[in-house]
Amino acid sequence: MAKNYYQPEIETMPLEQIQKLQSERLVEQVKHVYANVAPYRRKMDEIGVKPEDIKGIDDLHKLPFITKDDLRDEYPFGYVAVPMEECVRIQSTSGTTGRRVVAFYTQEDLDVWEECCARAIVAAGGSNKDVCHVCYGYGLFTGGPGINGGSHKVGALTLPMSSGNTERQIQFMEDLGSTIICCTPSYALNLGEAIQEKGVKDKLKLKAGIFGAEPWTEEMRRDIEDMLGIKAYDIYGLTEISGPGVSFECEEQAGMHIQEDHFIAEIINPETGEVLPEGSVGELVFTCITKKAYPLLRYRTRDLCILTREKCSCGRTHVRMKKPKGRSDDMMVVKGVNVWPSQIEAVILKQGYQANYQIIVDRINNRDRIELQVELTPEMAADPETNVKKKENEIKTGLKSMLGIGVEVSVVPPKTIVRSEGKAVRVIDKRKLYE
């Protein structure tokens, strides 16, 4: 019989008990890191902080931050806190924005990570009666291995499909009765398109989806739910912290519960580093309090969001993070205006388009130019009344209202923009070619 990974003794713990547990684990973790991670010890010594100065979570603000650049500078072993013979796994970031970050795991770390993913699956309604269809990428990417392990712990029949080969994905969904689909939200839309084209939606048994690894809007959630006939749940994680399962949505779909027995979350001003009060928009910072091999303290995620402890109908008491509004390093400055891709996506989805779009930023004659290419839906393309120029103008008007600047818009036929089987590449910033 599979273990029940809804753990009320932990997930419904009163705040005072959560904070007591976090304080105890933080104190021990700081000692562990100071003794075994030379780069972080140097950071603490530089500001005159010793392990004995950290007596609980109220002292967390005294510790220095870590950034992805710090991890890259010490690649690959600098932040490893245990002897290498105790490490049994690595996972890695893609390295698309610089040198890779390689995260290390002990067996205990893997058990904790998989337990976190198991809790997320249970929160989405999963049990050992389900068929969990995992089409996140496997290998060095954390998505596939994390959810795969969590599904095993729940006792679900696990289909380790990985990404791509959409025809085969749909065949297995139909033949094996997949009930929970796990992938990036952009690939979920691709699957939805293919399922509609094949006309097999009514033959599928899907009831829920667990989607993460890239930003997605509430409008995109509704599109996915309509196309696949499911309830779509958000999940959050980073390779540097462990992978998916750091936080997850429950049936309320009103923010992701952070697993506070393993992680401490803060919101800071991204410019000053000041810790902000609950309800403020700022940069999310995580401290690992149980991870042994790669235990990061005050890691700056660059994700911008809000934390809330408002009561949740599911009974879980762990703090919730609202869906990230974007990343501080994803923000584009165009014509002096801060622009996030999520703002553009919200406009086009509100107007009835799907999330098949491309943003191109360029600099012509020393002036910034931003262009949006967005696909017509099949229904729009088939309607002889569709006026492309009128639709382009409608999108331009919506974007002008949202952003305050003009955007060139091109509406293109369906299937024009290259589909993604993993994380979608939404933005091409050609200005970097001139730097």
Secondary structure, DSSP 8 states (H G I E B T S, - for coil): -------HHHHT--HHHHHHHHHHHHHHHHHHHHHH-HHHHHHHHHTT--GGG--SGGGGGGS--B-HHHHHHTTTTTT--S-GGG--EEEE---TTSS--EEEE-HHHHHHHHHHHHHHHHHTT--TTSEEEE-S--TTSSHHHHHHHHHHHHT-EEEE--S--HHHHHHHHHHHT--EEEE-HHHHHHHHHHHHHHT-GGG----EEEE-SS---HHHHHHHHHHHTSEEEEEEEETTTTEEEEEEE-TT-SSEEE-TTTEEEEEE-TTT--B--TT--EEEEEEESS-SSS--SSEEEEEEE-EE----TT---S-EE----EETTT-EEETTEEE-HHHHHHHHHHTT--S-EEEEEEEETTEEEEEEEEE--HHHHH-TT--HHHHHHHHHHHHHHHHSS--EEEEE-TT-S---SSS---EEEGGGGG-
